């Protein structure tokens, strides 16, 4: 091998090692709906093991994130619990065109601690009317999709007027779950994904029929102001892959195609 060839090989190896080091050091910043707390942590760990890219996720209400993104919040990717927020970001020119995708459909449940005086698994809606249930935690419907779904379901069940004075609002669905999990509130309408997470799976739950509230169509989008768009696209593809869907399904999420087929 000539001296020049050796130099070229060494240069190629150096470039490759630099590219790998760069990829290993990448980090994407994600704004994620609070119902994704447990599922997103697992997805992030899987993705980092496969690619070396770190996923830094912040959890909160989709409506609050939407307001922050309108003001230039530094995120690469937005996983919303309501498809309308990503649509509005795209329409406003704040997101990368063609990256909007619906990744899951959420579910809500009535959840109580295992030692609750009421048996929500048998009583369903009636459990919320029991005198022992002084307060009911839900996410704030002003900016949390799960809160709006809870209110719609209570209205459809015909008990909203009877329980509205019992309602305690969490800033997001995760905080609402914490209220009831702590015992400070006797019952809550929370995301199924949180109810079956390790921290809450020992409680009692009753799944609210999906026809009692507007569908919780959850969507993600890559943000135009992000600094690591390619890695964000790759992570989004991973979440939509069979492996990603398997993790989401583990936490009770359904999928858009399955839901639409069921309606036909």
C-alpha distance (Angstrom), angle and dihedral (degrees) to the residues before:
residue distance angle dihedral
X1 . . .
X2 3.80 . .
X3 3.78 122.0 .
X4 3.82 89.3 -111.2
X5 3.83 91.6 51.5
X6 3.80 90.4 50.3
X7 3.79 89.9 52.4
X8 3.80 91.0 50.1
X9 3.84 92.4 49.4
X10 3.79 91.6 48.3
X11 3.80 90.0 48.1
X12 3.81 91.1 50.7
X13 3.80 91.7 49.0
X14 3.79 90.7 47.7
X15 3.82 91.2 50.7
X16 3.79 91.3 48.5
X17 3.79 92.7 49.4
X18 3.79 89.9 48.1
X19 3.81 91.1 51.6
X20 3.81 91.5 49.2
X21 3.80 91.3 47.9
X22 3.78 89.9 49.4
X23 3.81 92.3 50.4
X24 3.80 91.2 46.2
X25 3.78 89.6 53.7
X26 3.79 96.7 48.1
X27 3.77 121.0 119.7
X28 3.79 130.2 -172.0
X29 3.77 123.7 -158.5
X30 3.78 115.8 -140.6
X31 3.79 131.8 -170.3
X32 3.80 104.9 -153.4
X33 3.79 132.4 -174.3
X34 3.80 110.4 -109.3
X35 3.83 93.1 -115.7
X36 3.82 87.6 68.6
X37 3.80 94.3 61.1
X38 3.80 98.8 112.7
X39 3.81 97.8 28.6
X40 3.81 94.1 48.7
X41 3.79 92.7 50.7
X42 3.79 90.0 55.6
X43 3.81 92.9 44.3
X44 3.80 90.8 49.4
X45 3.80 92.8 51.2
X46 3.81 91.3 49.4
X47 3.81 92.1 48.5
X48 3.79 93.8 47.9
X49 3.81 91.6 50.7
X50 3.81 90.4 51.9
X51 3.80 100.3 41.6
X52 3.78 109.1 15.6
X53 3.80 89.5 -124.1
X54 3.79 114.2 132.5
X55 3.80 119.0 -135.2
X56 3.78 114.2 -147.9
X57 3.81 106.6 -166.8
X58 3.79 128.1 -172.1
X59 3.82 117.3 -165.3
X60 3.78 128.5 -148.7
X61 3.78 146.0 110.5
X62 3.79 116.1 -40.9
X63 3.80 92.7 -132.3
X64 3.80 93.2 54.7
X65 3.80 91.1 48.0
X66 3.79 89.9 50.2
X67 3.82 90.3 55.3
X68 3.80 91.1 48.0
X69 3.81 92.2 50.3
X70 3.77 91.3 51.8
X71 3.80 84.9 59.8
X72 3.80 95.3 48.7
X73 3.82 103.3 -93.2
X74 3.84 107.7 -176.8
X75 3.81 103.3 -113.6
X76 3.80 129.8 134.0
X77 3.79 97.5 -158.3
X78 3.81 136.9 20.5
X79 3.81 122.6 -152.3
X80 3.79 105.0 -169.3
X81 3.81 129.5 -170.7
X82 3.82 87.8 -145.1
X83 3.80 121.5 53.0
X84 3.81 91.4 -149.8
X85 3.81 94.1 72.1
X86 3.84 94.9 58.3
X87 3.81 89.2 43.5
X88 3.79 90.2 55.2
X89 3.80 92.0 47.5
X90 3.80 89.9 51.7
X91 3.82 91.7 48.0
X92 3.80 89.9 50.9
X93 3.80 91.6 53.0
X94 3.81 93.4 -114.1
X95 3.81 96.3 118.2
X96 3.79 136.5 57.4
X97 3.84 109.2 -91.6
X98 3.79 115.0 -112.5
X99 3.81 96.2 17.9
X100 3.82 97.9 99.3
X101 3.79 111.5 113.2
X102 3.77 136.4 163.7
X103 3.79 106.2 -126.7
X104 3.82 104.1 175.1
X105 3.80 148.8 -7.6
X106 3.80 117.2 -125.5
X107 3.79 131.3 -141.2
X108 3.81 132.4 -150.9
X109 3.80 130.1 -145.9
X110 3.77 139.6 -177.8
X111 3.79 106.1 -115.1
X112 3.81 131.8 -168.0
X113 3.82 132.9 172.1
X114 3.80 115.1 -93.5
X115 3.82 91.6 -108.3
X116 3.82 95.2 51.7
X117 3.82 116.7 136.4
X118 3.80 90.0 -129.3
X119 3.80 124.6 65.5
X120 3.78 103.7 -138.3
X121 3.81 91.7 -178.8
X122 3.81 88.8 67.2
X123 3.80 102.7 26.7
X124 3.80 101.5 42.9
X125 3.80 110.6 178.0
X126 3.82 91.9 2.8
X127 3.78 89.6 67.8
X128 3.82 89.6 69.8
X129 3.80 90.6 56.3
X130 3.81 93.5 54.5
X131 3.81 115.4 115.4
X132 3.81 90.8 -126.2
X133 3.82 89.9 64.6
X134 3.79 102.9 81.3
X135 3.79 97.2 163.5
X136 3.81 136.8 22.9
X137 3.79 120.8 -158.5
X138 3.80 121.1 -142.4
X139 3.79 133.5 158.4
X140 3.79 115.6 -94.4
X141 3.83 104.6 -87.3
X142 3.81 91.5 -151.3
X143 3.79 92.6 75.5
X144 3.82 108.4 -0.8
X145 3.83 119.0 83.1
X146 3.80 91.5 -153.3
X147 3.80 89.4 56.0
X148 3.80 91.1 52.8
X149 3.80 90.1 48.9
X150 3.81 90.5 50.9
X151 3.80 92.9 51.8
X152 3.82 91.7 46.7
X153 3.81 90.9 50.8
X154 3.81 92.8 48.5
X155 3.79 89.5 50.9
X156 3.81 92.2 47.8
X157 3.80 89.2 50.0
X158 3.80 89.4 53.2
X159 3.80 95.5 -124.2
X160 3.80 103.3 97.1
X161 3.80 94.5 102.2
X162 3.81 90.2 48.8
X163 3.80 95.2 52.2
X164 3.82 105.5 27.5
X165 3.82 91.9 100.5
X166 3.80 89.0 55.1
X167 3.79 94.0 56.3
X168 3.80 118.4 114.9
X169 3.81 116.2 -170.6
X170 3.77 124.4 -137.9
X171 3.79 118.9 -158.8
X172 3.80 86.7 -118.3
X173 3.81 137.4 -5.4
X174 3.80 92.5 -87.9
X175 3.81 91.8 56.5
X176 3.81 90.9 46.7
X177 3.80 88.2 54.0
X178 3.80 90.5 49.5
X179 3.81 90.7 53.6
X180 3.80 92.9 58.4
X181 3.80 94.8 35.2
X182 3.82 90.1 56.8
X183 3.81 91.8 54.8
X184 3.81 93.6 -118.5
X185 3.82 88.1 112.0
X186 3.80 122.8 39.9
X187 3.83 99.1 -143.8
X188 3.76 140.7 6.5
X189 3.78 142.5 -168.8
X190 3.77 102.0 -132.3
X191 3.79 141.7 158.9
X192 3.79 115.1 -76.4
X193 3.81 87.2 -133.6
X194 3.82 89.5 64.1
X195 3.82 95.3 39.4
X196 3.81 91.3 59.6
X197 3.80 95.5 41.7
X198 3.83 117.1 112.0
X199 3.81 92.2 -100.6
X200 3.83 94.7 56.0
X201 3.79 108.2 22.4
X202 3.83 92.5 101.1
X203 3.81 91.9 63.9
X204 3.80 127.4 87.9
X205 3.79 121.1 -99.0
X206 3.77 142.1 179.7
X207 3.78 118.7 -160.2
X208 3.79 113.4 -130.2
X209 3.82 111.9 -132.5
X210 3.80 110.9 -104.4
X211 3.82 92.7 -129.5
X212 3.81 90.2 65.9
X213 3.80 95.1 73.4
X214 3.82 139.7 23.9
X215 3.82 110.7 -80.4
X216 3.79 115.4 -89.0
X217 3.80 94.8 -128.5
X218 3.79 106.0 -175.8
X219 3.78 121.3 -159.3
X220 3.79 140.2 177.9
X221 3.78 133.5 -152.0
X222 3.81 138.2 -177.2
X223 3.79 111.7 -117.9
X224 3.78 122.2 -128.4
X225 3.80 93.1 -138.4
X226 3.81 93.0 55.0
X227 3.80 120.2 118.2
X228 3.80 98.0 -149.2
X229 3.80 105.4 43.1
X230 3.80 98.5 152.5
X231 3.79 93.0 53.5
X232 3.81 88.3 45.8
X233 3.81 90.4 54.0
X234 3.80 90.2 48.6
X235 3.80 92.0 51.6
X236 3.80 91.0 48.4
X237 3.80 89.5 52.6
X238 3.80 89.3 50.2
X239 3.82 92.2 52.4
X240 3.81 89.4 52.2
X241 3.81 93.4 47.2
X242 3.80 123.6 99.2
X243 3.80 89.9 -99.4
X244 3.80 91.8 50.2
X245 3.78 92.8 47.4
X246 3.78 90.7 49.7
X247 3.80 89.6 57.5
X248 3.80 93.1 46.7
X249 3.82 91.0 48.0
X250 3.81 88.7 52.9
X251 3.81 87.1 64.1
X252 3.80 95.5 48.3
X253 3.79 100.6 -95.8
X254 3.78 119.6 144.5
X255 3.78 126.1 -155.7
X256 3.82 132.7 -114.1
X257 3.80 96.7 -120.6
X258 3.81 92.8 48.8
X259 3.80 92.0 47.8
X260 3.82 93.6 48.6
X261 3.79 91.8 47.6
X262 3.78 90.1 52.6
X263 3.80 90.5 55.2
X264 3.80 93.8 53.9
